[in-house]
Amino acid sequence: MKATAPPAKRRRGPRLAVLALVFCSLLVPIAFLFNRFPAVYVTDERPQQEIDLPSHAGFEIGGSVVKQDSDSVIGVSAEAQDSSDEVSGNSEDSHNGIDSNPSSISSKPKVHPPPKIEQPVLPPPKVEPKPEVKPVPVPVHQEGDDRRISPPRVPNRVQNADEVEKAKACQLEFGSYCLWSIEHKEVMRDAFVKRLKDQLFVARSYYPSIAKLKGKEALTRELKQNIQEHERVLSESIVDADLPSFIKTKIERMDQSIARAKSCTVDCNNVDRKLRQILHMTEDEAHFHMKQSAYLYNLGVHTMPKSHHCLNMRLTVEYFKSTPLDPDDSPAHKFNVPDHRHYVILSKNVLAASVVINSTVSSCEDTDNVVFHVLTDAQNFYAMKHWFARNSYRESAVDVINYEQTIFENFPEFGTQLLYLPEEFRVFISSLERPTEKSRMEYLSVFSHSHFFIPEIFKDLKKVIILDDDVVVQRDLSFLWNLDMGDKVNGAVRFCGLKLGQLRNLLGKTMYDPQSCAWMSGVNVIDLDKWREHNVTENYVQLLRKFGNNDDEASLRAAALPISLLSFQHLLYPLDERMTLSGLGYDYGIKEDAAQSSISLHYNGNMKPWLELGIPDYRKYWKRFLTRDERFMDECNVSP
């Protein structure tokens, strides 16, 4: 007799896996409710990175721990993008200084509080008489906030509150790609393709329920056949022009099948469940494609255009082929004269640095004593040298410096020897205590680590003006050299839409004034004598040990935000808000009148004017000062 095999033991693995998933689904929401996860993350959009930073329960002032208030930073990410909500809070900062109460709050490292000084009146820019320019219409902002560097408005296509919140949530995940995608969104005009997709959606939701009904085999086969035909047509056609001539017959046949399916008595819960399942699959697919598009967008904005790379290579080759410049013709004797007007530019882009210099000298009345110091990296050094040797900018002198070699040879003790351009951050602020209130997005650019070694490089100079390489100067900046900043170090445009108290999760337990405003790079007046007197570079090194990690470049670059804000919180001299119009690299809502009347334009953000992804309406201000070198630019197809 044939023996019967014993029954196989049932596996417990799938059961345990299901129980573990159920357990985790209960634990994760509870953990979020009790705020067990870090509340801050920083991403750097040069290139896009994400860095987790620990959150802190409070910040320390004078040795006592103060409880957090309602506003808390949920996300901090580096790039230059849309928001139309109000900027909450009131600015208690005086326009004569950034400190609300400097006597009661000390910074670390210790800096003696400077005396209060009177803010000099900024002379009005020289413009031809024209009708009064109305401010850009924006929501109500707190006192001291610059209307032109306020959070960008959502394009007109986004109108209701839900869509505004979705746009800001998209920015939090994908950055300025969301602003670009909204602006370039194409409305679907192919009505028949849309009709086919809608029919396919409904037919798929009814098909499982109809297939279970007895006596409906013919309808089941009909639905299945129509679904397969629609899928085949949509796989070959994406616009109405691609559709076959008999498509109307297929649409009518599907309408009839759906009508018959709806007339049957089916379980509505099954249909609802299937509809939701298909909806979730569609949303997941759309999110997947959005991630792919955002990746390609970031690849485009962070990759040097092929024509620019060609230009750098041609200039470098030509530098070594050409004869050296005659020492008698060299303007090197101007480079270290303290009484001259010295501008410092950090750049790796030949054309960008050229536009900054050309726009500055074009707006300047006297350029005999104007000197530009271009700090670049080793890769672009020779291209920069040859470009500025070939092109003259009135009577001004241009000094090209290999920053990396200078730091390596003269300051080997400094760990950060690479050249870092100004860092740009996207700050998302939301209320933890009042989560129903609207969140807001802020954008600002600050000094990088390389800026803090400028006083060490230019030891003979007393005062410099630092210009970002994405700035266009439209008015004469000569009045900045006559500013009496008193005991202050950094003359900058304040940004009171963001205060240090709202960055407490990022700043940790370092002592700071929570009412101090953030500030923007772009055009900064630096008193090098006061910098050295207050030991700003030494203070920076101490803060770098606290916030930075030299082994991790992403963490190191993310540390630029807290270090820059803390290094100058008591040493900031507020410039007039007309000084710089920021946001031309992400904000589509800037009016032309505001751009034309501003002293300088700052293209902070990802959409730089030299990129194809740059905002077309603002690119003309940059191209106006682009130097044409026919020989090299035509060879490399560099479009003006």
Secondary structure, 3 states (H helix, E strand, C coil): CCCCCCCCCCCCHHHHHHHHHHHHHHHHHHHHHCCCCCCEEEEEECCECCEEECCCCEEEECCEEEECCCEEEEEEEECCCCCCCCCCCCCCCCCCCCCCCCCCCCCCCCCCCCCCCCCCCCCCCCCCCCCCCCCCCCCCCCCCCCHHHCCCCCCCCCCCHHHHHHHHHHHHHHCCHHHHHHHCCCCCCCHHHHHHHHHHHHHHHHHHHHHCCCCCHHHHHHHHHHHHHHHHHHHHCCCHHHCCCCHHHHHHHHHHHHHHHHHCCCCHHHHHHHHHHHHHHHHHHHHHHHHHHHHHHHHHHHCCCHHHHHHHHHHHHHHHHCCCCCHHHCCHHHCCCCCCEEEEEECCCHHHHHHHHHHHHHCCCCCCCEEEEEEECCCCHHHHHHHHHHCCCCCCEEEEEEHHHHHHHHCCCCCCCCCCCCEEEEEEEEECCCCCCCCEEEEEEECCHHHHHHHHHCCCCCEEEEEECCEEECCCCHHHHHCCCCCCCEEEEEEEEEEHHHHHHHHCCCCCCCCCEEEEEEEEEEEHHHHHHCCHHHHHHHHHHHHCCCCCHHHHHHCHHHHHHHHCCCCEEECCCCCEEECCCCCCCCCHHHHHHCCEEECCCCCCCCCCCCCHHHHHHHHCCCCCCHHHHHHCCCCC
